[in-house]
Amino acid sequence: MTTATTFQVPYSALGRQAGTIKTDLLAAVDSVLDSGRYILGPNVKAFEQEFAAYCGSRLACGVSNGTSALHLTLRAIGLKPGDEVITAPNSFVASASTTVLAGGRPVFADVLDDMNLDPASVEAAVTPRTRAIVPVHLTGRPARMPEILDVAKRHNLFVLEDAAQAVGATLNGRRVGHWGDAAAFSLHPLKNLHAYGDGGIVTSDDQTLMQHLDVARSHGLPNRDTLAFWSFNSRLDELQAAMLRVQLRHLEAWTEERRRLAFRYNERLRGCVIVPDEGAGERHVYQTYMIQAERRDDLKRHLVENGVEALVHYATPIHLQPAARDFGYTERDFPMCKRVVDRILSLPLYPGLTGEQQDRVCELVVAFYGGK
């Protein structure tokens, strides 16, 4: 019989998932190696077209990572010193850091109990200096896009979806990546659609914006001899694009597996912790299975000591990070964000997680709260 000390449930199992499509991945790599086209070749172009079609967007532009996807897009709208961009405080730091790097100032708004931006708080944060809103589809659950777009329309603001965690998520039948003026996706290995290294992609229907990004990702060079503007080397690699095309063919099946596992967690953990249900019209893709729990730190310690790798995403909100000190926020700001951050815990969830492993996680959580 397996014991608590030997039974391990890792937070991710990327090698196991890659093994299920390894033959196709290696064939894609061989094709690129044989072609001799390693930078912005046919696979990047094909992946961009296939990904745009998947999201329902006209266009897509592959870049080096999700941070570049946000950064280059914010630079493209021409942020000036003092321009403000409203975003969520409980996300990964790139949602805000890219505004600073693009020359603007991040302004935070509070979240709802679903951990996504509160449209009313966004509206209250708008000033004459506001240029854009960056809603984050946190954990793979779509943000309240119709209400956020209403705010943006009233104030003539650019909307850049941070869809890093939410590829395939839908709201009212419409996929994320096709709500705002543009959307930025991460293809980091822990994302539902991922590179075997790093990558990112931007989607939009705006042809002028996407033509700019096509140049911006290559130093600002529209051709070999002309520098149109100063920019970065932020291209998506041809090898990664070839393997991403293989993964894209499996994404919907993997997403349904994540959803099945998430619903199984929900059924077994409801009553012990707050589980991440779907709202009306939502299709949550569960990039992260994040519960809200009393005595979170004690529960995390209990799980880790018994072989379950549970994590906190993210323990310190962005507005309280040392780098954000000059913005003047305090712990009294954004009460719902504080409540959520003090309670969140991410449990292992991925295609290939076994029933035995998931049962073990559930048994430990239920036992911690005195149940059977």
N, C-alpha and C positions, 0 to 999 in steps of 0.2 A: 504493500500500500504506500502511495506517495505521501510524504510528510510535508509539513509546512516549511521546513527548513530547506528541502530539496526541490519543491515544486515552485517553478519560476514563471512569472507572467511579465515579460518585458513590455515596455511601453510601445515599442514598434518592432516589426520583424520584416524589414525591407528586403533582406536577402531571400526570405521564403517567398515573398510575393514576386520578386524578380525571377525566381526559379521557375515559376509557372509559365513564363513567356520567354525564357532564356534563349531558346532556339531562334525565335523571331528577332529578338534583340541583337543577337550575334550576326544574324543575316543582314540586319540593317547596318550594323557597324562595318561588316565586310564590304557592303555596297559602297559606303562612303569612302573607305580606304582605297578601294579599287578605282573610284572615280577621280581621285586627285583633287576634288572640290571640297575644301575644308572650311571656307569662310563664306557666309551668305550664298550658299549653293541652292540647288533645287529642293532640298529637303526643308530648308528654312521657309522658302516660298510656299511649298505645299502645306507645311504645318500651319503657317499663318492662314491660309485659305480654309483649311479643314477646321481650325479652331474657331475662326470667325463664324463659319457656318454653324458650328456646334452651339455657339453662344447666341446666334441670331443677329450678329452684327455684320455690317458690310465689309469691314476691314480689320486687320490685326497686324501688329508689328512686334516681332520677337526681339527681346533684349536680354542682357546678361543675367538679370535677376529681378525679383519683385521690387526691390528698392529702386533700381534704375527705372522700372516701369512707372513708379510714382514720381520720381525725381524729374525725369525727362519730360513728363507730361506737365508737371507744375511749372517747369522752366518754360515750356512752350507757350503757356498762357501769359508769360511776361510779368511775373510777380515783381513788384518794386519794394524797396525798403519801406516797412510800415504796412504793407498789404497783409491782410489777415485771411487765414484759412481755418475754418471750423472743422473739428474732428473729435473723435472719441478719446477719452483719457485712459481707457482700460485695454488698449490694443498693444500690439508690438510697437516698439519705438519708431519704426520706419514711417508709420502713418503721420507722425509729427516731424521727425527729423528731416524728412525730405522737403517739407515746407521751409525750414530754416536754411537748408542747403540751396534751395531755389531762390533765396533772398527774402522770404516772407516771415510772418510770425504766426505760429500755431495758436489758435484759440480753442479752448475745450468747452464742450457741452456735456451735460449729464446724460446718463443712459436710463433705460427702462429695466424692468426685472428680467427681460429677455437678453440683457447685456448689450443691446444695440442702441444707437443714438435715439434720444427722446426728441422728436421733432419740435415740441414746444420749447425745449431747452435750446435747441438750435436757433429757433426764431429769436429767442431772448438774447442770444449771443451776437446777432447781426449788428454791425455798426456801419457807418459810411465807408470804413476802410476794408470791409469784407469783400473778398474777391471770389472765394470758392468754398465749397463744402466737400469734405472727404468722409462720406459714411463708410463704416467698416462692417462687412457682413461677418461678424465674429463667430468663430467655431463652425462656420458653414451654414449659419441661419441667416436668411435674408433680412436686411434692415427694412425699416418702414419707408420704402422708396416713394410711394405716391405722396405721402405727407411731406417728405423732405423735398421732393421736386416742386411741390406747391410753394414751399418757402423760397426755394431758389428762383422760381419764376417771378414771385412778387418782388424780389430784390435784385433780379438780373445777375445771378451767381452761376459760375461754372460748377458742375457736379462731377467729381472724379470718384467713382466707386473703388474702394479698396476691397477687391474681391479675392485677395490672396488666399483666403481659407475656404472659398465658397464656389469653386468651379462646379457647375452643374446644378446649383441651387436655383429654385424658381419661386416666384411670388406671383400668384394669380395667373399661372401658366407661362410667365415670362422669365427667361433665365437672367440671373445676375450677369453683368457685363453688357447688358443691352437696355439699361435703365437711364444711366447718366449720360453726360456728354462724352465721357470716356470711362474706361475701367482698367485697373491694373491688377494683374494676376502674378502670383509667385509660383514658380515651378521647383521650389526647394524640395529635397527628398522627403520631407514630412508632409507635403501636400498631397491631396488625393490624386492629382495628375502631376507627376514629378519627373524631373531630369535625374540623371545619374551623376550628379554634381550640382549645378545650379542653373537657373534660367528664369526668365520672366516674359510676359507678353502683355501688350496693351490692345484693347479693342475699342472701336469707335465707328460711327457712321460718318464722321467729319473727315472728308478727303484731304482738306487743307492741313488739318492737324496731323494726320497720319503721314502725309508727305514730308512734313517737318520732322517727325520722329524718325522716319527712314533715314534722313540725313543726320539728325542729332545723335543717333546711336553709333555713327561712324565718324567721330571727330568734328562733325559739321562739314564734311566733304561730300558734296553732291556728285563729284567725279574726282579722279585721281589728282587733278591739277588745280582745283579751285577750293579754297576754304571760305565757305559762305558765312560761318559764325563759329565762335569758340564752343567746343562741346567735348564729349567724352568718347572713349572706346567702350561701348556697351552693347556689343552684338551678341545675339544668340548663336552658339556654336552649331555648325552643321551636324556634327556627330550627335549632339543632344537632340536636335530637331528630328533626326532620323529615328531615334529611340522613342521620342515623345509621340511620334506618329503611330508607333506600335502600341504604346500605352493608351492613346486616345481611343483606339478600337475596343479597349476593354473597360473604359472608364464607367460606362453606365452599369455594367455588371458588377464592378467593384463598388459603385455607389449603392446599388441595391443591397449588396452584402453588408455594407456599413449600416445602412438603415435597418436591416433586419436585426443586426446585433444591438443597435441602439434601442430599438423597441423592446428587445428581450431584457436589456438592462432596465429600461423604464418600468417594465412590468414587475421585475423582481426587487427593485430598489425603492419604488414609490412608497412613501410613508416613512422611510428612514431618512431620506434626503430629498431635496428638490431636484427633480429630474428634468432634462431638457426636452420638453414636449414641443410639438409643432403648433403654430398658430393657424388660424383660418387662412386658407389659400397658400400656405407655405410648403415648400419641399426642402427640408433641412438635409444637408449632405454629411453632417457629423464628421467634419475634418478633425474636430476635437470633441470627445464625449466629456462634457464638463458638467459636473453636478455642483450644487450649492449645499454645504453641509455645516451643521453645528460642530464646534470643536474640530475644525478642519485640520489644524496642525497635528492634533493627537490622532485623528483618523489616518492622516497621511503616514505618520510614524508607524502606526499599527500595520498598515498595508505593506510598507517597505520592509519592515522587520519580518514579515511573513512572505516575502518573495514577490510582491506585486509592485511594479515600478509606477507609482502615481506621481504626477507633477502638478505644479501650480503655474498657470498661464494667465495673468502675469502678476507676481506678488506685489510689485510696487507700480502704481499707475504712473503714466508718463509725466503728469503735471507735478509729481512729487519726486521725480528723479533729480539728482544733483545738477545735470545739464540744464534743467528747466527752472532753476532757482530764480533767475532774473525775471521770469514772467510773473512772479508775485503770488502764485497760488498757495493755498494752505490746505491742511487736512480737513478743514471745515467746508471746503468747496466740494460740490458734487456728491451729496450724501448717498444717492443710490449707488454710484460707482464705489464708494467706500464700503457700503454694505456688501455688495457683490464680491469685491476683491478680497474681503476678509473671509469669504465662505467658499470660494471656488476651488475645485479639485478636478483634475483631468485623469480619467481612468483609461487603461489600455483599450483601444478599439481599432481594428484594422482587418482587411480581408485576410483570412487565414487564422484569425483568433479562434481557438477551438472551444467547443462547448464546455469541455472540462476546465479550461482556463477561465472562461467567463463565469462558470459556476463558482470557482474558487474565489474570484473577486467578490461576487455577490455574497457568498457565505461570510467572508471576512467583514464586509461592510455591515451586514445585518447583525452579525455577532457583536460588533463593536457597540451597536446601539441597544444591545440586550435582547435581540430577537432571535428567532430560530429559522 
